[in-house]
Amino acid sequence: MELKLYCEKAYVLMMRILININFSMLGYAFKMDTKLSLSRTPLAILVAATLAPVSVSAEELDTLQVWSTQVTTGSSLLQDDIETKQATHLSGLLRDQAGVDVGGTHTTHQVLNIRGLDDSDLDITTDGVTQNNNIFHHVGNLLIAPDILKSVDIQVGTNSVLTGGLGGGAAFETKDAQELLAPGQTSGARLHSSYNSNDSAGASITAYSQLTEQVDGLVYFSHTDKNNPEDGNGLELDNNAGTIQNGMVKMGWDVNDRHRLEAKYDKYQDEGYYYLRTNFGSAFNSGFERSAPDDTKYTRETMLVAHEYDGVDTFVKTTVYNTELAHERGDDGNPAISEHNGIKSLAQTTLNNHEVRYGFEFDALEAGRQDAGKDEVTKYAVYVEDEIALSSQLYLTPGIRFNSHEIDYTGLFGKKFTEVTYGLAGKYLVNDQWTLKASSTTLFEGPAAREAFNAEAGEVSADIKPETGINSEVGVSFQQANFAGLDDFGFSTTVFRTEIDDYINDRVTMRGVSNNGTLTIEGFESKLTARLGDTSARLTYAHSDSTDGSNIGGKYVGDSITFGVSTAIPTANLSLNWTSMVTLDLDEGDEHKEGYKVHNVSATWHPEQVAGLTVTAGIDNLLDEAYASHSSDVARGQADLEPGRNIKVSASYVF
């Protein structure tokens, strides 16, 4: 009877959300006669360039629990549990976010896509360390294990001078010992195992301890064996089988009440007998001799040292890092390598009605074959923005950023570019329920190094120029408790326009690095959220149109709709989740992309008889849909199909 009651509550909640959709359309009709674009200016983005967010406005956040740790994100992640998602690929973690997609089926090809721009145009960090690489246009550049992530903060669109991407970015942060230890606990551990019917199994162990009053540490190791999955048509996606291992050691030292030092070593390795072009689906690769499989090892290795100063009115975080991405095929001993050395520092100072955020970053990149010439990129930036409370309702945030970008194309030539970019954001709290926002930020991105796999072979235009442009947004949000019979209800709509001049398509470097005209992307993202008792729901809709000046091409995504419902049954220590993702058909130039509908369900149980035990079960792609992400590559009409139905189960024990 109790389960039936909760199901009835979920049904009532869904109906009320659908009824209130018309109410949310008021947001779409809202217009502002301004060239500024609505954008949140959360403090989370303050530290997106380094590590964790300092603080964020409550109405801009959704909260989720991971290993009993609260995670906040400024991009409206539905109240959920990353462990419930059992994400082994970034798509399982991020694809249901409005304006966000993850292309690629193969584990070596995880490509984050925001509003049609991929990771080469985004500002992506893990624990403050840059993840921007161009290793090979047939693989991805992100090697990230979702299992050890504490948080992910997505910035949809560039809305602050604190970040340097053309289309926004993502800040990933890994767990640390202090946040995993329960009050009064000095040491602990977590054992985790998982099984996926389509088709992998894995295990991980995490140990963490307060070693002394001032020193804490964490050790993590995971191993995943993956076989060849089947797509929704029942066809095997061959040459996907391999192993993934990830190990991390993280230490912290509280020097005193104001200062903390952290150090981390992290290594991720994906190894298997893979096709050369893992961005193309197995249907294409199996009949293409030039993409023949070979022993492949794809590795990321990261070291960092970070310092935090937490003063009365000032917080500063500085990170020094080295990270290397290496892609090796066969036994020639000459991998493609992309190596970064850098430092980032970001601070916030509170002065009366001012929140001043400022910092600098330096990064030196070498990219190429180990035994060949390498392209070198040296860039630095200095920036400051001031969030000024003009009144209790009106906030204005001007910002300025100086960018320097120097590149040396080995065997060709070198160039240096400098540019000053600006930002201006405003927020008006109409009343306790309504908020209006607007922002506009100018953009700058210097030419990237050629892909490391073929650096010396790629041509570069002699008159190559940096990419510049502007991102503008306007928006409205509404939030109220005890609304229309619901405990909480809210909606928001953001309308944006991004214009990038002298756009460079970094994903096709073998065709030459050159400017390709002006790229314009326009659209909107809307969401509805609601809660009734222990049941919560979210509905999102994202739409964008793009035009370009020189057959730029892109990874544009059709209109996307997501709907999710989660409910908790406290007396049974049980939570249930349903997520539906619908993407509509899209005609991109001469290419037609089929729409698709994917439904995922899961349940998490904490048995009362065994404290610390969590059991999760679910089904991904419940209806066994044969589909391909719109941001994945298509080769001669052959799409990179995603796996079909997958039944998953996992268990973890924390002690």
Phi, psi and omega in degrees: 000322182294319179297320178298319180299317181292324177295320178297321178296320179296320180295314179301318181297315180299318180297319181293324177297315181297322177297324184277357179300320179300323178297322182291338181296342175302326180293323181294326183283347182293131180229147177232130178278077182205153176267359177284154179247140178292129178206141171291149174237064187286153175292343177299322180289339173311316184252012177299332179281344177240270183228247190278154171292149179276308176199160181214148177299135188298324185288351182261008188237147161248156186237140174223155182254131177226117184052042181062025178246132179282131179240133178243148177216142180275005184247025169065046170296128178301146175306114187201182179230123180303324178297324177299322178289339181048047186287122172254352180225145182302334180299326179290345182261325193241346191294340181270014178267137183298127179083002185238140173217163174231115181272156176099136177263323183288147181294339176273002183229075176253108185241112178285135183230124176236117179054037177087358177255133183267186191296343176292341180250012183242160176259102186242131179225154168233118186052037177085356183264131183298142176244018182274109181222168173220076188282317183188132187287359176257006173225170176274178181242005183246118173243092186228131179264112181299333186300326185261003181284133172274322183204160170220129180241114183260129173255107180274101187092147178274113186234016181205149177285355181286343178239154189247004182285161178280332186233018183108210181174188180214136177246110176266145178223134180270163181289159172221167191297316186304323184277344179270336181285133176284158178306129180084352180272139179253342178204157180196174180205160176224128173251133185221138174221151182215153177222134176236125183294342186224069000201093181202165175212147182203170178209154176214156175226136178230129176236138184214149186203148166269093190294319173222185178299335186245344187245132176231158182208156179220138174233133183225139174213136177225151178220130179232128172257125181237139176254188180278117178284173173247144177278183183292347175270000181083011181266138182287134175269090190286161180059035169257345184295138179178193179230145175236130176232141178220127177232143181212138172236129184225124182238147177225146180226113174277096184299315174201195184293340185256331190242140176220137175248142176227148175222144181216140168236132187217128177229131180234132181221129176244121188226136178181181179263088193250155171295156177295317184258078183286350176283343175266148182291163180299328181300324177280311186298325184296338180249016185239106186299326183288354177247026184305144181288157177202165175299126185231137176229120182239119192228140168238135180228126186228136172230139178210155171229131183231149178233134176243137170239121182242090182268188181295312183242000186226136172237132181228135173229128181234132182233128173250133189215159167224129178219140183227132175249127183229131179237119185230134177238139180070205183238031182282348177065025182229069184290158169278130187232136172234113186237131178246139166232131184195179178215140176226140177221131181222140185221158173223133177233132178259122180228100180052247182263023179241136168245101184264124179242130188207160180175185177212161175212147178223136179215131177242122184244138168237130183222129178163185175288150183302320183254031180218177178294153184232140169288145180234134178233127176237123180219150175214160180211148174231136186210157177206141171220153184230113175274110187256125175273095180289333174202185179289349182244335188246127180234137179231134183232095171275152179208157179217145183219131173257128182242136172232132184220117180237130182229140177238107176277109186304131180081356182238271184201174177232156178213155177229138181229142172229149182202141172257127177244158187227157175218148175214124180230147177224148178221131180235118178272096184299313175202197183291343183254322190256138176225134174249141181221153175205147177202158175212132184224128175280155191239150175209134175212118178287161178301137182277163171296153174293159182301137186298329183296327183224038190305313186286346182269339184284137177273152178227132178296134182295335180254034179303138181234159176288160174273133177227167179169201182208141174242125182232141182215147170227154182192172181216145176221154180223136179211133181205140172276155178053056183245126175051039179084359179262152176290321178216144176213143177202156171210158177210151176223132177237127176250132187225159172216122178243127177237124181240117178270148179057044184298140178243124177271095185288349184275358180232052188292336179291345176270001180106145177266117182205161176280140188238026178096198184258131177250128178237131178234127179230148178173197178209159174227131181230152177212150171237136175229149181205154177217136175225105183063234181268011181247131178230156182213158179212139177230129180232155175218131179231136180220139174210148173237146180225146173228149180221167187259352186203052177050049183295322186073174179176183180247053185285147187245138176294169178310133186238135179234132174233144177222128181224142176228134174227142179220146179247143174242087189302321183293340178254002183053043187232140172230142183237143182222141174225130176229129175243134178235123181238127175239129184276161178304150179218132172256111181248099185065234179272002186255131177256126178253122181289139173285171181203163178227123182232134181235132178237138177230150178202160177219141178235133184232131175248093184298131183294332185287338183233096180298135178092353180267134176231129178241130181234137176221150180189177177226120172268146181052060188307320184265011175058046181291135171268110187207163175227138175300140179294339179268003173276164181278152174239128182244112177050045178082357181263114182278155177273085187292142178280162175299151176280208184303136180226119175266127188231149176211142178214158176220139176224147181229121181250131180213000000 
